[in-house]
């Protein structure tokens, strides 16, 4: 292998690595500093709006029987 071939291969591999390199992931937002978070006031309203329609534990077709309408069911 000649020197020019080795340099060309190194350039090709370097370019390929740059093209296929994974983009840096953005940092996660900071965690909430809110004290006194409770299931009934903070979590349940979100579950009621987005999850309980299907995950209230009463649907016999759902194999997991995941019930997100109570704290006990969510845990």
Rosetta constraint file for C-alpha pairs under 8 A:
AtomPair CA 1 CA 5 HARMONIC 6.25 0.50
AtomPair CA 1 CA 6 HARMONIC 6.67 0.50
AtomPair CA 2 CA 6 HARMONIC 6.31 0.50
AtomPair CA 3 CA 7 HARMONIC 6.21 0.50
AtomPair CA 4 CA 8 HARMONIC 6.06 0.50
AtomPair CA 5 CA 9 HARMONIC 6.11 0.50
AtomPair CA 6 CA 10 HARMONIC 6.13 0.50
AtomPair CA 7 CA 11 HARMONIC 6.15 0.50
AtomPair CA 8 CA 12 HARMONIC 6.20 0.50
AtomPair CA 9 CA 13 HARMONIC 6.13 0.50
AtomPair CA 10 CA 14 HARMONIC 5.97 0.50
AtomPair CA 11 CA 15 HARMONIC 6.05 0.50
AtomPair CA 12 CA 16 HARMONIC 6.10 0.50
AtomPair CA 13 CA 17 HARMONIC 6.06 0.50
AtomPair CA 14 CA 18 HARMONIC 6.25 0.50
AtomPair CA 15 CA 19 HARMONIC 6.16 0.50
AtomPair CA 16 CA 20 HARMONIC 6.11 0.50
AtomPair CA 17 CA 21 HARMONIC 5.70 0.50
AtomPair CA 37 CA 41 HARMONIC 7.46 0.50
AtomPair CA 37 CA 42 HARMONIC 6.16 0.50
AtomPair CA 38 CA 42 HARMONIC 5.63 0.50
AtomPair CA 38 CA 43 HARMONIC 6.90 0.50
AtomPair CA 39 CA 43 HARMONIC 4.71 0.50
AtomPair CA 39 CA 44 HARMONIC 5.61 0.50
AtomPair CA 39 CA 71 HARMONIC 6.36 0.50
AtomPair CA 40 CA 44 HARMONIC 5.20 0.50
AtomPair CA 40 CA 45 HARMONIC 7.38 0.50
AtomPair CA 40 CA 71 HARMONIC 8.00 0.50
AtomPair CA 41 CA 45 HARMONIC 6.94 0.50
AtomPair CA 42 CA 46 HARMONIC 7.40 0.50
AtomPair CA 43 CA 47 HARMONIC 6.45 0.50
AtomPair CA 44 CA 48 HARMONIC 5.88 0.50
AtomPair CA 44 CA 68 HARMONIC 7.86 0.50
AtomPair CA 44 CA 69 HARMONIC 6.81 0.50
AtomPair CA 44 CA 70 HARMONIC 7.61 0.50
AtomPair CA 45 CA 49 HARMONIC 6.17 0.50
AtomPair CA 46 CA 50 HARMONIC 6.15 0.50
AtomPair CA 46 CA 51 HARMONIC 7.74 0.50
AtomPair CA 47 CA 51 HARMONIC 4.81 0.50
AtomPair CA 47 CA 52 HARMONIC 5.80 0.50
AtomPair CA 47 CA 68 HARMONIC 6.56 0.50
AtomPair CA 47 CA 69 HARMONIC 7.12 0.50
AtomPair CA 48 CA 52 HARMONIC 5.08 0.50
AtomPair CA 48 CA 53 HARMONIC 7.34 0.50
AtomPair CA 48 CA 69 HARMONIC 7.01 0.50
AtomPair CA 51 CA 55 HARMONIC 5.79 0.50
AtomPair CA 51 CA 56 HARMONIC 7.97 0.50
AtomPair CA 51 CA 68 HARMONIC 7.16 0.50
AtomPair CA 52 CA 56 HARMONIC 4.91 0.50
AtomPair CA 52 CA 67 HARMONIC 7.46 0.50
AtomPair CA 52 CA 68 HARMONIC 6.02 0.50
AtomPair CA 52 CA 69 HARMONIC 6.10 0.50
AtomPair CA 54 CA 59 HARMONIC 7.33 0.50
AtomPair CA 55 CA 59 HARMONIC 7.62 0.50
AtomPair CA 55 CA 65 HARMONIC 7.19 0.50
AtomPair CA 55 CA 66 HARMONIC 5.47 0.50
AtomPair CA 55 CA 67 HARMONIC 5.15 0.50
AtomPair CA 55 CA 68 HARMONIC 5.87 0.50
AtomPair CA 55 CA 69 HARMONIC 7.68 0.50
AtomPair CA 56 CA 65 HARMONIC 7.85 0.50
AtomPair CA 56 CA 66 HARMONIC 6.73 0.50
AtomPair CA 56 CA 67 HARMONIC 4.31 0.50
AtomPair CA 56 CA 68 HARMONIC 5.67 0.50
AtomPair CA 56 CA 69 HARMONIC 5.59 0.50
AtomPair CA 57 CA 65 HARMONIC 4.89 0.50
AtomPair CA 57 CA 66 HARMONIC 5.39 0.50
AtomPair CA 57 CA 67 HARMONIC 4.15 0.50
AtomPair CA 57 CA 68 HARMONIC 7.51 0.50
AtomPair CA 58 CA 65 HARMONIC 7.29 0.50
AtomPair CA 58 CA 67 HARMONIC 7.84 0.50
AtomPair CA 59 CA 65 HARMONIC 7.10 0.50
AtomPair CA 60 CA 65 HARMONIC 7.41 0.50
AtomPair CA 62 CA 66 HARMONIC 7.79 0.50
AtomPair CA 66 CA 73 HARMONIC 6.79 0.50
AtomPair CA 66 CA 74 HARMONIC 7.35 0.50
AtomPair CA 67 CA 73 HARMONIC 4.74 0.50
AtomPair CA 67 CA 74 HARMONIC 6.17 0.50
AtomPair CA 68 CA 73 HARMONIC 5.46 0.50
AtomPair CA 68 CA 74 HARMONIC 4.78 0.50
AtomPair CA 69 CA 73 HARMONIC 6.81 0.50
AtomPair CA 69 CA 74 HARMONIC 7.36 0.50
AtomPair CA 70 CA 74 HARMONIC 6.28 0.50
AtomPair CA 71 CA 75 HARMONIC 6.25 0.50
